[in-house]
Amino acid sequence: MATLARRLPANVPGALFVDSSCIDCGACRWIAPASFDLVGSQSRVHAQPRDALQRARAAEALLSCPTASIGVARASGTAADDAADDAPPLHREVVAAAGRFPRPFAPRALHCGFHREASFGATSWLLLRPAGNVLIDVPRFTAPLVRRLEQQGGVRWLFLTHRDDVDGHAQFAAHFGCERLLHRGDHGAATAGVERLLDGDAPIELDDDLVALPTPGHTRGSTCLLARTPAGADPAIAPPLLFSGDHLAWDDATARPYGFRDACWHSWPQLIESTRRLVAHPFEWLLPGHGAPGRAPAAEMAARLRGAIAEMEQER
C-alpha cells in the first residue's frame, strides 16, 4: 500500500498521490495522463482528477500499479479506508474500478489492469474471439479479474510474448485450463510447463485470424501476436491488432512506434530487422506490453513504422 510518509514532494496537493516506491513502469501515465506524469525517474500526480472520467482513469491506474505506489488520502491527511462512509470519492471510485477490469480498450481487445511487479508493470490484454479468447501476457491473479475473465468466456490460449512477462502463467493455466504459447528461444526453467513452443522466425498461423510473428531482438524469443480482421467481418468494426509485448511501443510525441534501445537484451540489429518484417503485416492498433498504445489507419501505420525503422537505424 502507498503510504503518506513516503509521499513524493513532486505531487500536487490533494488526495491522490504517488509514493517513493514507484519503479517508473509508466503504466499510470498512459492509463491516466490527465493525472500522472514523470518527474525525474518516478511518476507523480501533476493534477488532481477533476471529473468522473478522470477519477475513473486515476482509480484504474491505482489498481494497475504493480508496486501499489499510488494512494488516496483523506482531507485530514490520514490514509483512506474504502469501507468508511466518509472515504474520499476517489477512493470509492477505486472500489468500483476493481469490477471493470478487463476494460474494453480497442475493438475486441480489453485491458486487464492489475499489472505485475515481476514483469516491471507490463500490460496484459484480453483478445475476445468466438473461437476462444486469448490472454496476452500475465496480469495479477486477483478474484475480481478472474471472475470477469470467466464472465467473458474464459481463456483458451495464454500467449506469452517473451520471457520477461511470464510470471504467474502457471496459475492462470491451471485455473482456466488454457494452452500456453511461447517461442522456443525464450523457453527455460520458469516456463517448463508451457504446452506449445513456437519455432523459427517466419510467421506462424495459429488460426484463421491469428498469426504469431517472431520478432527477435528484445529477447531471442520475442514474439508479437497479430489479430487479423476475422473472415466476413467489417474491418472498420474489427480492425487488425498487433500485440507487441516489449518489441515496440507507441510514442505519443512523434505518433509512431519505437523500440526500447536501452532495454534490448538480445540484439538491437535483430530488433530492427524484425521490425522491418512487420511492415508486411497490416495493423491499425499497436497494443504493447509497456508504454502507451497507438492507433492509425493501416497504410499510415506502415508509413510510421518505416519512419521508426529509419530512426532505429541511426542508433545502431
Sequence and secondary structure as in RCSB ss.txt:
>XXXX:A:sequence
MATLARRLPANVPGALFVDSSCIDCGACRWIAPASFDLVGSQSRVHAQPRDALQRARAAEALLSCPTASIGVARA
SGTAADDAADDAPPLHREVVAAAGRFPRPFAPRALHCGFHREASFGATSWLLLRPAGNVLIDVPRFTAPLVRRLE
QQGGVRWLFLTHRDDVDGHAQFAAHFGCERLLHRGDHGAATAGVERLLDGDAPIELDDDLVALPTPGHTRGSTCL
LARTPAGADPAIAPPLLFSGDHLAWDDATARPYGFRDACWHSWPQLIESTRRLVAHPFEWLLPGHGAPGRAPAAE
MAARLRGAIAEMEQER
>XXXX:A:secstr
   GGGB TTS SSSEEEBTT     HHHHH TTTEEEETTEEEESS   SHHHHHHHHHHHHH TT  EEEB T
TSSB  TTSTT  HHHHHHHHHTTT SEEEETTEEE     GGGTT   EEE  TT  EEES     HHHHHHHH
HTT  SEEE  SGGG TTHHHHHHHH  EEEEEGGG  GGGTT SEEE SSS EEEETTEEEEE TTSSTT EEE
EE   TT  TTTS  EEEEETS EEETTTTEEE  GGG SS HHHHHHHHHHHTTS  SEEEESSSB EE  HHH
HHHHHHHHHHHHHTT 
